[in-house]
């Protein structure tokens, strides 16, 4: 039984590794790809596509648990993987309608995929293995930022334009990776009950075949009741002082998520001062962001978990790290880099653009992001231990909505204003996080008397 569960967790991680190798690479380069298209009839925007994805994802989370309960996590993840593959395929022969349609579909698929992943991971873990299994899955997932971006670097380094032939080869490769990841979900094995005899299993299988409609109807009714109950809990938690105070920090995590996943790479690729190295830097930047995420997650997510003093220290460090990165980006990258319609910038930054500074900022963006996310998960898990599912649902909802909003304004707002918005919200979010920690400390002290 233990071996089967371990096998499932590894296969689950490998499936996500392949799918998100395709998707994270796609998100990192798609605005650059869209600007380089030789197709004059295409009028889509990579920023708007990512905004649609995160917007649909945030609202689809409300219905995803029902789908997972009715059809099961394995089939849900397989169908979601097909939607991810469809989005990647839309870049091979792009058209505006298919580009935006698949953006909506992948938003729905993402909600189902992550809900099913959480359900399946818990189903294949117990109290003694949940930390190990979560770590194994997380490590495999983070590696998805390395391989696709490395391909981008080798293929685009030295190019000033992205020809259609190169684009097709890249997205065909990403499509294959996404398809392999999707097929991995078919290899997941069911978990029976310990001590169950073969005869009992066969009897239950026969009964399930005879009453499939009744079973699905029962599941659907139970899922709808659970969804209604959870929705009421979410509405109640949204009115609490703790969630209201944590909302600015959650919102900030959404803004900086959109910046490092889609905007910053586009800025590097559009910086004329980098010359032929600009497009290749998009791939290297994505790899370095991933390294920052891995370092931060390992140090702060594992070493400092469930320690209140360290939580505030880590969040403060994340704020400082991000503010240093924002200041260096402001000095190093041209202000029109996110909004330029052509493939190269027209304005000059305050410093002569440096590749070393640009990649240092990539690392700092990943490191700071891991600081905020690990500690938000930690504090929510601590405060809402008995209501973790609705609490995390609120977090993902606020984060995704803010990421969607950020992607929509990214194509029309100069870099300095985008950075200023993140500085203001990041500072406010950090202060509110400190207030919540102080409230919990006071509450804990009072309970001792």
C-alpha positions as a Markdown table, in Angstrom:
| # | Residue | x | y | z |
|---|---|---|---|---|
| 1 | Unk | 0.0 | 0.0 | 0.0 |
| 2 | Unk | 2.8 | 2.4 | 1.0 |
| 3 | Unk | 4.7 | 1.7 | -2.2 |
| 4 | Unk | 1.6 | 2.3 | -4.3 |
| 5 | Unk | 1.0 | 5.6 | -2.6 |
| 6 | Unk | 4.6 | 6.7 | -3.1 |
| 7 | Unk | 4.4 | 5.6 | -6.8 |
| 8 | Unk | 1.3 | 7.8 | -7.2 |
| 9 | Unk | 2.9 | 10.8 | -5.6 |
| 10 | Unk | 6.0 | 10.5 | -7.9 |
| 11 | Unk | 3.9 | 10.0 | -11.0 |
| 12 | Unk | 1.7 | 13.0 | -10.0 |
| 13 | Unk | 4.8 | 15.2 | -9.6 |
| 14 | Unk | 6.2 | 14.0 | -12.9 |
| 15 | Unk | 2.9 | 14.8 | -14.7 |
| 16 | Unk | 2.9 | 18.3 | -13.3 |
| 17 | Unk | 6.6 | 18.7 | -14.1 |
| 18 | Unk | 5.9 | 18.0 | -17.8 |
| 19 | Unk | 2.6 | 20.1 | -18.0 |
| 20 | Unk | 4.1 | 23.1 | -16.3 |
| 21 | Unk | 7.3 | 22.9 | -18.2 |
| 22 | Unk | 5.1 | 23.7 | -21.1 |
| 23 | Unk | 2.8 | 26.2 | -19.4 |
| 24 | Unk | 5.3 | 28.3 | -17.4 |
| 25 | Unk | 7.6 | 28.5 | -20.5 |
| 26 | Unk | 4.6 | 29.6 | -22.6 |
| 27 | Unk | 3.6 | 32.2 | -20.1 |
| 28 | Unk | 7.1 | 33.6 | -19.9 |
| 29 | Unk | 7.5 | 34.1 | -23.6 |
| 30 | Unk | 4.0 | 34.5 | -25.0 |
| 31 | Unk | 3.9 | 38.3 | -25.1 |
| 32 | Unk | 7.2 | 38.4 | -26.9 |
| 33 | Unk | 6.0 | 35.7 | -29.3 |
| 34 | Unk | 2.8 | 37.6 | -30.0 |
| 35 | Unk | 4.7 | 40.8 | -30.8 |
| 36 | Unk | 6.9 | 38.8 | -33.2 |
| 37 | Unk | 4.1 | 37.2 | -35.2 |
| 38 | Unk | 4.2 | 37.7 | -39.0 |
| 39 | Unk | 0.5 | 37.0 | -39.1 |
| 40 | Unk | -1.1 | 40.5 | -39.7 |
| 41 | Unk | -4.7 | 39.2 | -38.9 |
| 42 | Unk | -3.8 | 38.2 | -35.4 |
| 43 | Unk | -4.7 | 40.9 | -32.8 |
| 44 | Unk | -4.4 | 39.1 | -29.5 |
| 45 | Unk | -2.3 | 40.1 | -26.5 |
| 46 | Unk | -0.3 | 37.8 | -24.3 |
| 47 | Unk | -1.0 | 40.0 | -21.3 |
| 48 | Unk | -4.7 | 39.8 | -21.9 |
| 49 | Unk | -4.6 | 36.1 | -22.4 |
| 50 | Unk | -2.9 | 35.6 | -19.0 |
| 51 | Unk | -5.3 | 38.0 | -17.4 |
| 52 | Unk | -8.3 | 35.9 | -18.8 |
| 53 | Unk | -6.6 | 32.7 | -17.5 |
| 54 | Unk | -6.2 | 34.0 | -13.9 |
| 55 | Unk | -9.6 | 35.7 | -13.9 |
| 56 | Unk | -11.5 | 32.5 | -15.0 |
| 57 | Unk | -9.3 | 30.4 | -12.7 |
| 58 | Unk | -10.3 | 32.5 | -9.7 |
| 59 | Unk | -14.1 | 32.0 | -10.2 |
| 60 | Unk | -13.8 | 28.4 | -11.4 |
| 61 | Unk | -12.4 | 27.4 | -8.1 |
| 62 | Unk | -15.9 | 27.7 | -6.7 |
| 63 | Unk | -17.2 | 24.8 | -8.8 |
| 64 | Unk | -14.0 | 22.7 | -9.2 |
| 65 | Unk | -14.5 | 20.7 | -5.9 |
| 66 | Unk | -17.9 | 19.5 | -7.2 |
| 67 | Unk | -16.4 | 18.3 | -10.5 |
| 68 | Unk | -13.6 | 16.5 | -8.6 |
| 69 | Unk | -16.0 | 14.8 | -6.2 |
| 70 | Unk | -18.3 | 13.6 | -9.0 |
| 71 | Unk | -15.8 | 12.2 | -11.6 |
| 72 | Unk | -12.8 | 11.7 | -9.3 |
| 73 | Unk | -9.3 | 13.3 | -9.2 |
| 74 | Unk | -7.6 | 11.1 | -11.8 |
| 75 | Unk | -10.1 | 11.7 | -14.6 |
| 76 | Unk | -10.3 | 15.4 | -13.7 |
| 77 | Unk | -6.5 | 15.9 | -14.0 |
| 78 | Unk | -6.5 | 14.0 | -17.3 |
| 79 | Unk | -9.2 | 16.2 | -18.8 |
| 80 | Unk | -7.5 | 19.3 | -17.4 |
| 81 | Unk | -4.2 | 18.3 | -19.0 |
| 82 | Unk | -6.0 | 18.1 | -22.3 |
| 83 | Unk | -7.1 | 21.7 | -21.9 |
| 84 | Unk | -3.5 | 22.8 | -21.1 |
| 85 | Unk | -2.3 | 21.0 | -24.2 |
| 86 | Unk | -5.0 | 22.8 | -26.3 |
| 87 | Unk | -3.8 | 26.2 | -25.1 |
| 88 | Unk | -0.2 | 25.3 | -26.1 |
| 89 | Unk | -1.3 | 24.0 | -29.5 |
| 90 | Unk | -3.1 | 27.4 | -30.2 |
| 91 | Unk | 0.4 | 29.0 | -30.6 |
| 92 | Unk | 1.4 | 26.6 | -33.4 |
| 93 | Unk | -1.0 | 28.2 | -35.9 |
| 94 | Unk | -2.4 | 31.2 | -34.0 |
| 95 | Unk | -5.7 | 32.9 | -34.5 |
| 96 | Unk | -7.3 | 35.5 | -32.3 |
| 97 | Unk | -10.5 | 33.5 | -31.6 |
| 98 | Unk | -8.7 | 30.2 | -30.7 |
| 99 | Unk | -6.1 | 32.1 | -28.6 |
| 100 | Unk | -8.8 | 33.6 | -26.3 |
| 101 | Unk | -11.1 | 30.6 | -26.3 |
| 102 | Unk | -8.3 | 28.3 | -25.1 |
| 103 | Unk | -7.4 | 31.0 | -22.5 |
| 104 | Unk | -10.9 | 30.6 | -21.0 |
| 105 | Unk | -10.7 | 26.8 | -21.2 |
| 106 | Unk | -7.3 | 26.6 | -19.5 |
| 107 | Unk | -8.6 | 28.9 | -16.7 |
| 108 | Unk | -11.3 | 26.3 | -16.0 |
| 109 | Unk | -8.8 | 23.5 | -16.4 |
| 110 | Unk | -6.4 | 25.1 | -14.0 |
| 111 | Unk | -9.0 | 25.3 | -11.2 |
| 112 | Unk | -9.9 | 21.6 | -11.7 |
| 113 | Unk | -6.3 | 20.5 | -12.0 |
| 114 | Unk | -5.1 | 22.1 | -8.7 |
| 115 | Unk | -8.2 | 21.1 | -6.8 |
| 116 | Unk | -7.8 | 17.5 | -8.0 |
| 117 | Unk | -4.1 | 17.6 | -7.2 |
| 118 | Unk | -4.7 | 18.6 | -3.6 |
| 119 | Unk | -7.4 | 15.9 | -3.2 |
| 120 | Unk | -5.2 | 13.2 | -4.7 |
| 121 | Unk | -2.1 | 14.1 | -2.7 |
| 122 | Unk | -4.1 | 14.0 | 0.6 |
| 123 | Unk | -5.7 | 10.7 | -0.5 |
| 124 | Unk | -2.3 | 9.2 | -1.0 |
| 125 | Unk | -0.8 | 10.5 | 2.3 |
| 126 | Unk | -1.2 | 10.0 | 6.0 |
| 127 | Unk | 0.0 | 12.0 | 9.0 |
| 128 | Unk | 3.5 | 10.5 | 8.8 |
| 129 | Unk | 4.0 | 11.0 | 5.0 |
| 130 | Unk | 2.2 | 14.2 | 4.2 |
| 131 | Unk | 5.3 | 16.4 | 4.6 |
| 132 | Unk | 7.5 | 14.1 | 2.7 |
| 133 | Unk | 5.0 | 13.7 | -0.2 |
| 134 | Unk | 4.3 | 17.5 | -0.3 |
| 135 | Unk | 8.1 | 18.1 | -0.5 |
| 136 | Unk | 8.5 | 15.5 | -3.3 |
| 137 | Unk | 5.7 | 17.0 | -5.3 |
| 138 | Unk | 6.9 | 20.6 | -4.8 |
| 139 | Unk | 10.5 | 19.7 | -5.8 |
| 140 | Unk | 9.3 | 18.1 | -9.0 |
| 141 | Unk | 7.0 | 21.0 | -9.8 |
| 142 | Unk | 9.7 | 23.7 | -9.3 |
| 143 | Unk | 11.9 | 21.9 | -11.8 |
| 144 | Unk | 9.4 | 22.8 | -14.4 |
| 145 | Unk | 10.9 | 26.3 | -14.5 |
| 146 | Unk | 14.2 | 25.0 | -15.6 |
| 147 | Unk | 13.9 | 22.8 | -18.7 |
| 148 | Unk | 11.6 | 24.8 | -21.0 |
| 149 | Unk | 13.4 | 28.1 | -20.3 |
| 150 | Unk | 16.7 | 26.4 | -21.0 |
| 151 | Unk | 15.4 | 25.5 | -24.4 |
| 152 | Unk | 14.3 | 29.1 | -25.0 |
| 153 | Unk | 17.8 | 30.3 | -24.2 |
| 154 | Unk | 19.6 | 28.0 | -26.6 |
| 155 | Unk | 17.1 | 28.6 | -29.4 |
| 156 | Unk | 16.6 | 32.4 | -29.0 |
| 157 | Unk | 20.1 | 33.5 | -28.0 |
| 158 | Unk | 21.5 | 35.8 | -30.6 |
| 159 | Unk | 18.1 | 36.4 | -32.3 |
| 160 | Unk | 16.5 | 39.9 | -32.6 |
| 161 | Unk | 13.3 | 38.5 | -34.1 |
| 162 | Unk | 11.4 | 35.2 | -33.6 |
| 163 | Unk | 10.6 | 33.6 | -37.0 |
| 164 | Unk | 7.5 | 31.5 | -37.4 |
| 165 | Unk | 9.5 | 28.4 | -38.0 |
| 166 | Unk | 11.3 | 28.8 | -34.6 |
| 167 | Unk | 7.9 | 29.5 | -32.9 |
| 168 | Unk | 6.3 | 26.4 | -34.3 |
| 169 | Unk | 9.3 | 24.2 | -33.3 |
| 170 | Unk | 9.2 | 25.5 | -29.7 |
| 171 | Unk | 5.5 | 25.1 | -29.2 |
| 172 | Unk | 5.4 | 21.7 | -30.9 |
| 173 | Unk | 8.1 | 20.6 | -28.3 |
| 174 | Unk | 6.0 | 22.2 | -25.5 |
| 175 | Unk | 2.9 | 20.4 | -26.8 |
| 176 | Unk | 4.7 | 17.1 | -26.6 |
| 177 | Unk | 5.8 | 17.8 | -23.0 |
| 178 | Unk | 2.2 | 18.8 | -22.0 |
| 179 | Unk | 0.8 | 15.6 | -23.7 |
| 180 | Unk | 3.3 | 13.4 | -21.9 |
| 181 | Unk | 2.4 | 15.0 | -18.6 |
| 182 | Unk | -1.3 | 14.5 | -19.3 |
| 183 | Unk | -0.8 | 10.8 | -20.1 |
| 184 | Unk | 1.1 | 10.3 | -16.9 |
| 185 | Unk | -2.2 | 10.8 | -15.0 |
| 186 | Unk | -3.5 | 7.7 | -16.7 |
| 187 | Unk | -0.8 | 5.7 | -14.9 |
| 188 | Unk | -2.1 | 6.7 | -11.4 |
| 189 | Unk | -3.3 | 3.8 | -9.4 |
| 190 | Unk | -6.4 | 3.5 | -7.3 |
| 191 | Unk | -6.1 | 3.2 | -3.5 |
| 192 | Unk | -8.1 | 0.4 | -2.0 |
| 193 | Unk | -8.7 | -0.1 | 1.7 |
| 194 | Unk | -6.2 | -2.1 | 3.7 |
| 195 | Unk | -7.3 | -5.6 | 4.7 |
| 196 | Unk | -9.8 | -5.7 | 1.9 |
| 197 | Unk | -10.0 | -9.1 | 0.2 |
| 198 | Unk | -10.0 | -9.8 | -3.5 |
| 199 | Unk | -13.6 | -11.2 | -3.2 |
| 200 | Unk | -14.7 | -8.0 | -1.5 |
| 201 | Unk | -13.1 | -5.8 | -4.1 |
| 202 | Unk | -14.8 | -7.9 | -6.9 |
| 203 | Unk | -18.1 | -7.7 | -5.2 |
| 204 | Unk | -17.9 | -3.9 | -4.8 |
| 205 | Unk | -16.8 | -3.5 | -8.4 |
| 206 | Unk | -19.8 | -5.5 | -9.6 |
| 207 | Unk | -22.1 | -3.4 | -7.5 |
| 208 | Unk | -20.6 | -0.2 | -8.8 |
| 209 | Unk | -21.1 | -1.4 | -12.4 |
| 210 | Unk | -24.7 | -2.1 | -11.7 |
| 211 | Unk | -25.4 | 1.2 | -10.0 |
| 212 | Unk | -23.2 | 3.7 | -11.8 |
| 213 | Unk | -26.0 | 6.2 | -12.3 |
| 214 | Unk | -27.1 | 6.0 | -8.7 |
| 215 | Unk | -23.5 | 6.4 | -7.5 |
| 216 | Unk | -22.8 | 9.5 | -9.6 |
| 217 | Unk | -26.1 | 11.0 | -8.6 |
| 218 | Unk | -25.3 | 10.4 | -4.9 |
| 219 | Unk | -21.8 | 11.9 | -5.4 |
| 220 | Unk | -23.3 | 14.9 | -7.2 |
| 221 | Unk | -25.8 | 15.6 | -4.5 |
| 222 | Unk | -23.2 | 15.2 | -1.7 |
| 223 | Unk | -20.8 | 17.5 | -3.6 |
| 224 | Unk | -23.4 | 20.2 | -4.1 |
| 225 | Unk | -24.2 | 20.1 | -0.4 |
| 226 | Unk | -20.5 | 20.4 | 0.5 |
| 227 | Unk | -20.0 | 23.2 | -2.0 |
| 228 | Unk | -22.9 | 25.2 | -0.5 |
| 229 | Unk | -21.6 | 24.7 | 3.0 |
| 230 | Unk | -18.1 | 25.7 | 1.9 |
| 231 | Unk | -19.3 | 28.7 | 0.1 |
| 232 | Unk | -21.2 | 29.9 | 3.3 |
| 233 | Unk | -18.0 | 29.4 | 5.2 |
| 234 | Unk | -16.0 | 31.4 | 2.7 |
| 235 | Unk | -18.5 | 34.3 | 2.9 |
| 236 | Unk | -18.3 | 34.2 | 6.7 |
| 237 | Unk | -14.5 | 34.2 | 6.7 |
| 238 | Unk | -14.4 | 37.1 | 4.3 |
| 239 | Unk | -16.0 | 39.2 | 7.0 |
| 240 | Unk | -13.5 | 38.4 | 9.7 |
| 241 | Unk | -10.9 | 40.9 | 10.7 |
| 242 | Unk | -8.0 | 38.5 | 10.1 |
| 243 | Unk | -8.9 | 37.8 | 6.5 |
| 244 | Unk | -9.5 | 41.5 | 5.8 |
| 245 | Unk | -6.1 | 42.4 | 7.2 |
| 246 | Unk | -4.3 | 39.6 | 5.2 |
| 247 | Unk | -6.1 | 40.6 | 2.0 |
| 248 | Unk | -3.5 | 43.3 | 1.0 |
| 249 | Unk | -0.7 | 40.8 | 1.4 |
| 250 | Unk | -2.7 | 38.2 | -0.7 |
| 251 | Unk | -3.3 | 40.9 | -3.3 |
| 252 | Unk | 0.3 | 41.8 | -3.4 |
| 253 | Unk | 1.3 | 38.2 | -4.1 |
| 254 | Unk | -1.0 | 38.3 | -7.1 |
| 255 | Unk | 0.6 | 41.5 | -8.5 |
| 256 | Unk | 4.1 | 40.2 | -8.1 |
| 257 | Unk | 3.1 | 36.8 | -9.5 |
| 258 | Unk | 2.0 | 38.5 | -12.7 |
| 259 | Unk | 5.1 | 40.5 | -12.9 |
| 260 | Unk | 7.7 | 37.7 | -12.6 |
| 261 | Unk | 5.7 | 35.2 | -14.7 |
| 262 | Unk | 4.8 | 37.3 | -17.7 |
| 263 | Unk | 6.0 | 40.9 | -17.5 |
| 264 | Unk | 9.6 | 40.9 | -16.5 |
| 265 | Unk | 10.7 | 38.4 | -19.1 |
| 266 | Unk | 8.9 | 40.4 | -21.8 |
| 267 | Unk | 10.8 | 43.5 | -20.5 |
| 268 | Unk | 14.2 | 41.8 | -20.9 |
| 269 | Unk | 13.3 | 40.6 | -24.4 |
| 270 | Unk | 12.3 | 44.1 | -25.5 |
| 271 | Unk | 15.4 | 45.9 | -24.1 |
| 272 | Unk | 17.3 | 47.0 | -27.2 |
| 273 | Unk | 20.5 | 47.6 | -25.2 |
| 274 | Unk | 20.9 | 43.8 | -24.7 |
| 275 | Unk | 21.1 | 43.4 | -28.5 |
| 276 | Unk | 21.2 | 39.8 | -29.7 |
| 277 | Unk | 21.2 | 38.4 | -26.2 |
| 278 | Unk | 17.8 | 40.0 | -25.3 |
| 279 | Unk | 15.5 | 37.1 | -26.4 |
| 280 | Unk | 17.8 | 34.5 | -24.9 |
| 281 | Unk | 17.7 | 36.3 | -21.6 |
| 282 | Unk | 14.0 | 35.5 | -21.3 |
| 283 | Unk | 14.8 | 31.9 | -20.9 |
| 284 | Unk | 17.8 | 32.4 | -18.5 |
| 285 | Unk | 15.7 | 34.8 | -16.4 |
| 286 | Unk | 12.9 | 32.1 | -16.0 |
| 287 | Unk | 15.5 | 29.6 | -14.8 |
| 288 | Unk | 17.0 | 32.0 | -12.3 |
| 289 | Unk | 13.6 | 32.9 | -10.9 |
| 290 | Unk | 13.0 | 29.2 | -10.4 |
| 291 | Unk | 16.3 | 28.9 | -8.6 |
| 292 | Unk | 15.2 | 31.8 | -6.3 |
| 293 | Unk | 11.9 | 30.0 | -5.7 |
| 294 | Unk | 13.6 | 26.7 | -4.8 |
| 295 | Unk | 16.2 | 28.4 | -2.5 |
| 296 | Unk | 13.5 | 30.4 | -0.7 |
| 297 | Unk | 11.0 | 27.6 | -0.4 |
| 298 | Unk | 13.7 | 25.3 | 1.0 |
| 299 | Unk | 15.0 | 27.8 | 3.6 |
| 300 | Unk | 11.8 | 29.4 | 4.7 |
| 301 | Unk | 9.1 | 26.9 | 3.9 |
| 302 | Unk | 10.8 | 23.9 | 5.6 |
| 303 | Unk | 13.2 | 25.4 | 8.2 |
| 304 | Unk | 10.9 | 28.1 | 9.6 |
| 305 | Unk | 7.4 | 26.6 | 9.4 |
| 306 | Unk | 5.0 | 27.3 | 12.2 |
| 307 | Unk | 7.3 | 29.7 | 14.0 |
| 308 | Unk | 5.5 | 33.1 | 14.5 |
| 309 | Unk | 8.6 | 35.2 | 15.1 |
| 310 | Unk | 10.3 | 33.8 | 12.1 |
| 311 | Unk | 7.2 | 34.3 | 9.9 |
| 312 | Unk | 7.3 | 38.1 | 10.4 |
| 313 | Unk | 11.1 | 38.0 | 9.8 |
| 314 | Unk | 10.7 | 36.1 | 6.6 |
| 315 | Unk | 7.9 | 38.4 | 5.3 |
| 316 | Unk | 10.0 | 41.4 | 6.1 |
| 317 | Unk | 13.0 | 39.9 | 4.3 |
| 318 | Unk | 10.7 | 39.2 | 1.3 |
| 319 | Unk | 9.6 | 42.8 | 1.2 |
| 320 | Unk | 13.2 | 44.1 | 1.4 |
| 321 | Unk | 14.4 | 41.7 | -1.3 |
| 322 | Unk | 11.5 | 42.7 | -3.6 |
| 323 | Unk | 12.0 | 46.4 | -3.0 |
| 324 | Unk | 15.7 | 46.1 | -3.9 |
| 325 | Unk | 14.8 | 44.1 | -7.0 |
| 326 | Unk | 12.2 | 46.8 | -8.0 |
| 327 | Unk | 14.7 | 49.6 | -7.5 |
| 328 | Unk | 17.4 | 47.8 | -9.6 |
| 329 | Unk | 14.8 | 47.0 | -12.3 |
| 330 | Unk | 13.7 | 50.7 | -12.4 |
| 331 | Unk | 17.4 | 51.8 | -12.9 |
| 332 | Unk | 18.3 | 48.9 | -15.3 |
| 333 | Unk | 15.3 | 48.4 | -17.6 |
| 334 | Unk | 13.8 | 51.0 | -20.0 |
| 335 | Unk | 10.4 | 52.4 | -18.8 |
| 336 | Unk | 8.6 | 51.5 | -22.0 |
| 337 | Unk | 9.7 | 47.9 | -22.0 |
| 338 | Unk | 6.3 | 46.4 | -21.0 |
| 339 | Unk | 4.3 | 48.5 | -23.4 |
| 340 | Unk | 6.4 | 48.8 | -26.5 |
| 341 | Unk | 4.5 | 47.7 | -29.6 |
| 342 | Unk | 7.6 | 46.7 | -31.6 |
| 343 | Unk | 10.1 | 44.2 | -30.4 |
| 344 | Unk | 12.6 | 46.7 | -29.0 |
| 345 | Unk | 12.5 | 49.7 | -26.6 |
| 346 | Unk | 12.9 | 53.3 | -27.6 |
| 347 | Unk | 13.8 | 55.0 | -24.3 |
| 348 | Unk | 17.0 | 54.8 | -22.2 |
| 349 | Unk | 17.1 | 53.7 | -18.5 |
| 350 | Unk | 19.0 | 55.5 | -15.8 |
| 351 | Unk | 21.9 | 52.9 | -16.0 |
| 352 | Unk | 23.4 | 51.2 | -18.9 |
| 353 | Unk | 21.5 | 47.9 | -18.9 |
| 354 | Unk | 23.5 | 45.1 | -17.3 |
| 355 | Unk | 22.8 | 41.4 | -17.8 |
| 356 | Unk | 24.2 | 40.6 | -14.4 |
| 357 | Unk | 21.9 | 43.1 | -12.7 |
| 358 | Unk | 18.9 | 41.8 | -14.7 |
| 359 | Unk | 19.5 | 38.2 | -13.6 |
| 360 | Unk | 20.2 | 39.2 | -10.0 |
| 361 | Unk | 16.7 | 40.8 | -10.1 |
| 362 | Unk | 15.3 | 37.6 | -11.4 |
| 363 | Unk | 16.7 | 35.7 | -8.5 |
| 364 | Unk | 15.5 | 38.3 | -6.0 |
| 365 | Unk | 12.0 | 38.1 | -7.5 |
| 366 | Unk | 11.8 | 34.4 | -7.1 |
| 367 | Unk | 13.3 | 34.5 | -3.6 |
| 368 | Unk | 10.9 | 37.2 | -2.4 |
| 369 | Unk | 7.9 | 35.4 | -3.9 |
| 370 | Unk | 8.7 | 32.3 | -2.0 |
| 371 | Unk | 9.0 | 34.3 | 1.2 |
| 372 | Unk | 5.5 | 35.7 | 0.9 |
| 373 | Unk | 3.8 | 32.6 | -0.3 |
| 374 | Unk | 5.3 | 30.2 | 2.2 |
| 375 | Unk | 4.4 | 32.4 | 5.1 |
| 376 | Unk | 0.9 | 33.1 | 3.9 |
| 377 | Unk | 0.3 | 29.4 | 3.7 |
| 378 | Unk | 1.8 | 29.0 | 7.1 |
| 379 | Unk | -0.2 | 31.7 | 8.9 |
| 380 | Unk | -3.5 | 30.6 | 7.2 |
| 381 | Unk | -2.8 | 26.9 | 8.2 |
| 382 | Unk | -2.1 | 28.0 | 11.8 |
| 383 | Unk | -5.1 | 30.3 | 12.3 |
| 384 | Unk | -7.6 | 28.3 | 10.3 |
| 385 | Unk | -6.4 | 24.7 | 11.0 |
| 386 | Unk | -10.0 | 23.5 | 11.1 |
| 387 | Unk | -11.2 | 25.6 | 8.1 |
| 388 | Unk | -8.1 | 25.3 | 5.9 |
| 389 | Unk | -9.9 | 24.6 | 2.6 |
| 390 | Unk | -12.1 | 27.7 | 2.5 |
| 391 | Unk | -9.2 | 29.8 | 3.9 |
| 392 | Unk | -6.9 | 28.7 | 1.1 |
| 393 | Unk | -9.7 | 29.2 | -1.4 |
| 394 | Unk | -10.0 | 32.8 | -0.3 |
| 395 | Unk | -6.2 | 33.2 | -0.7 |
| 396 | Unk | -6.1 | 31.8 | -4.2 |
| 397 | Unk | -9.2 | 33.8 | -5.2 |
| 398 | Unk | -7.8 | 37.1 | -4.1 |
| 399 | Unk | -4.3 | 36.3 | -5.6 |
| 400 | Unk | -5.8 | 35.2 | -8.9 |
| 401 | Unk | -8.1 | 38.2 | -9.3 |
| 402 | Unk | -5.3 | 40.6 | -8.6 |
| 403 | Unk | -3.0 | 38.8 | -11.0 |
| 404 | Unk | -5.6 | 39.0 | -13.7 |
| 405 | Unk | -6.1 | 42.7 | -13.1 |
| 406 | Unk | -2.3 | 43.2 | -13.2 |
| 407 | Unk | -2.0 | 41.4 | -16.6 |
| 408 | Unk | -4.7 | 43.6 | -18.1 |
| 409 | Unk | -2.9 | 46.9 | -17.2 |
| 410 | Unk | 0.6 | 45.6 | -17.9 |
| 411 | Unk | 0.3 | 46.3 | -21.6 |
| 412 | Unk | -0.6 | 49.9 | -21.1 |
| 413 | Unk | 1.2 | 51.1 | -17.9 |
| 414 | Unk | 4.8 | 52.1 | -18.0 |
| 415 | Unk | 7.3 | 50.1 | -15.9 |
| 416 | Unk | 7.9 | 52.7 | -13.2 |
| 417 | Unk | 4.1 | 52.9 | -12.4 |
| 418 | Unk | 3.8 | 49.1 | -12.2 |
| 419 | Unk | 6.8 | 49.0 | -9.8 |
| 420 | Unk | 5.3 | 51.8 | -7.7 |
| 421 | Unk | 2.0 | 50.0 | -7.4 |
| 422 | Unk | 3.8 | 46.9 | -6.1 |
| 423 | Unk | 5.9 | 48.9 | -3.7 |
| 424 | Unk | 2.8 | 50.6 | -2.2 |
| 425 | Unk | 0.8 | 47.4 | -1.9 |
| 426 | Unk | 3.8 | 45.3 | -0.7 |
| 427 | Unk | 4.5 | 47.8 | 2.1 |
| 428 | Unk | 0.8 | 47.8 | 3.1 |
| 429 | Unk | 0.5 | 44.1 | 2.9 |
| 430 | Unk | 3.6 | 43.5 | 5.1 |
| 431 | Unk | 2.3 | 45.9 | 7.7 |
| 432 | Unk | -1.0 | 44.1 | 7.8 |
| 433 | Unk | 0.7 | 40.8 | 8.1 |
| 434 | Unk | 2.6 | 42.1 | 11.1 |
| 435 | Unk | -0.7 | 43.2 | 12.7 |
| 436 | Unk | -2.3 | 39.8 | 12.2 |
| 437 | Unk | 0.8 | 38.1 | 13.8 |
| 438 | Unk | 0.5 | 40.5 | 16.8 |
| 439 | Unk | -3.2 | 39.8 | 17.2 |
| 440 | Unk | -2.4 | 36.0 | 17.2 |
| 441 | Unk | 0.4 | 36.5 | 19.8 |
| 442 | Unk | -1.9 | 38.5 | 22.1 |
| 443 | Unk | -4.7 | 35.9 | 21.7 |
| 444 | Unk | -2.3 | 33.1 | 22.5 |
| 445 | Unk | -1.0 | 35.0 | 25.6 |
| 446 | Unk | -4.6 | 35.6 | 26.9 |
| 447 | Unk | -5.4 | 31.9 | 26.5 |
| 448 | Unk | -2.6 | 31.0 | 28.8 |
| 449 | Unk | -4.2 | 32.9 | 31.7 |
